[in-house]
């Protein structure tokens, strides 16, 4: 999986296929490909950045809470 910013992630996938023999030749009649959208490297990266933004928000909130009362306006 490649993001628009160039970062690449490898997602493990599983696939199945159903084949049928017609006129002496094997042909694919159905195919299914799937990945685990609940637990994958892309979500793990998002979870890591969530902690970073939480810490940044706490620091910004504390700074605003301390500096705004001292504002002359």
NUKOL-324796 format. One record per residue (C-alpha): residue in three letters; x, y, z. Coordinates in Angstrom, 1 decimal, padded with zeros to 4 digits. Layout:
BEGIN
+-----+--------+--------+--------+
:  aa :   east :  north :     up :
+-----+--------+--------+--------+
: ala :      X :      Y :      Z :
...
+-----+--------+--------+--------+
This chain:
BEGIN
+-----+--------+--------+--------+
:  aa :   east :  north :     up :
+-----+--------+--------+--------+
: unk :  000.0 :  000.0 :  000.0 :
: unk :  001.6 :  003.3 : -001.0 :
: unk :  000.4 :  006.7 :  000.4 :
: unk :  000.4 :  009.9 : -001.7 :
: unk :  003.4 :  011.2 :  000.3 :
: unk :  005.5 :  008.2 : -000.8 :
: unk :  005.4 :  006.1 :  002.4 :
: unk :  004.8 :  002.4 :  001.7 :
: unk :  003.2 : -000.2 :  004.0 :
: unk :  003.0 : -004.0 :  003.5 :
: unk : -000.4 : -005.4 :  004.3 :
: unk : -000.8 : -009.1 :  004.7 :
: unk : -003.6 : -010.5 :  002.6 :
: unk : -005.4 : -013.7 :  001.9 :
: unk : -007.1 : -014.8 : -001.3 :
: unk : -009.2 : -017.6 : -002.5 :
: unk : -010.3 : -018.7 : -006.0 :
: unk : -012.9 : -021.1 : -007.3 :
: unk : -012.2 : -022.8 : -010.6 :
: unk : -014.3 : -024.8 : -013.0 :
: unk : -013.3 : -027.1 : -015.8 :
: unk : -015.2 : -026.4 : -019.0 :
: unk : -014.3 : -027.7 : -022.4 :
: unk : -011.2 : -029.4 : -021.0 :
: unk : -009.8 : -026.1 : -019.7 :
: unk : -009.6 : -024.8 : -016.2 :
: unk : -011.1 : -021.3 : -015.8 :
: unk : -011.4 : -019.0 : -012.8 :
: unk : -015.1 : -018.6 : -011.9 :
: unk : -014.7 : -016.5 : -008.8 :
: unk : -011.8 : -014.8 : -006.9 :
: unk : -011.7 : -013.0 : -003.6 :
: unk : -008.9 : -011.0 : -002.1 :
: unk : -009.0 : -009.4 :  001.4 :
: unk : -006.8 : -007.7 :  004.0 :
: unk : -007.4 : -007.2 :  007.7 :
: unk : -008.6 : -003.6 :  008.0 :
: unk : -008.8 : -003.8 :  011.7 :
: unk : -005.2 : -004.7 :  012.5 :
: unk : -002.6 : -003.6 :  010.0 :
: unk :  000.6 : -001.4 :  009.8 :
: unk : -001.2 :  001.6 :  008.6 :
: unk : -003.5 :  001.7 :  011.7 :
: unk : -000.5 :  001.1 :  013.9 :
: unk :  001.2 :  004.2 :  012.5 :
: unk : -002.0 :  006.2 :  013.1 :
: unk : -002.1 :  005.0 :  016.7 :
: unk :  001.4 :  006.2 :  017.3 :
: unk :  000.7 :  009.6 :  015.9 :
: unk : -002.4 :  009.9 :  018.0 :
: unk : -000.3 :  009.8 :  021.1 :
: unk :  002.0 :  012.5 :  019.7 :
: unk : -001.0 :  014.8 :  018.9 :
: unk : -002.5 :  014.1 :  022.4 :
: unk :  000.7 :  015.2 :  024.1 :
: unk :  000.9 :  018.3 :  021.8 :
: unk : -002.7 :  019.2 :  022.6 :
: unk : -002.1 :  018.9 :  026.4 :
: unk :  001.0 :  021.1 :  026.2 :
: unk : -000.8 :  023.7 :  024.0 :
: unk : -003.8 :  023.7 :  026.4 :
: unk : -001.6 :  024.2 :  029.5 :
: unk :  000.3 :  027.0 :  027.8 :
: unk : -002.9 :  028.7 :  026.8 :
: unk : -004.4 :  028.3 :  030.3 :
: unk : -001.3 :  029.9 :  031.8 :
: unk : -000.8 :  032.7 :  029.3 :
: unk : -004.4 :  033.8 :  028.5 :
: unk : -005.1 :  035.1 :  032.1 :
: unk : -002.0 :  037.3 :  031.8 :
: unk : -003.1 :  038.8 :  028.5 :
: unk : -003.8 :  042.6 :  028.6 :
: unk : -006.9 :  042.2 :  026.5 :
+-----+--------+--------+--------+
